[in-house]
């Protein structure tokens, strides 16, 4: 609806009352009151508190935003791809470090087995080293799964 054009409305109303009681003689008066109103109203908005200006400015901003939206979406996708690539590189580096650490723990475990055989280390200390290696092995397996997940995400994108 345009703000500058006049607005025309119509209305119709009927008031109807029957048998009202009189306070003076306590008798019923048969007073019928039929009032029917029919009419039209014409309104013209002279000043709307700058609402029209606000609506026009908001519409212009939405148009500019809609035109810029594909560019923003493309930049967001590029950022996401870059984030996935960095995550993949970091995960691969972490995995390499974890594997080296696991190799060192295997060597430590082999040395501990020899020490147990020679009687220089007790079985409890050996079991602690073996547990440490098992924990590290589980951590490496978890990181491998993460790297594979990131690689799958990269292949999807």
PyMOL commands that set and color helices and strands:
alter all, ss='L'
color gray80, all
select helices_A, chain A and resi 51-118+123-156
alter helices_A, ss='H'
color red, helices_A
select strands_A, chain A and resi 7-17+20-21+28-29+33-43
alter strands_A, ss='S'
color yellow, strands_A
deselect
rebuild
show_as cartoon
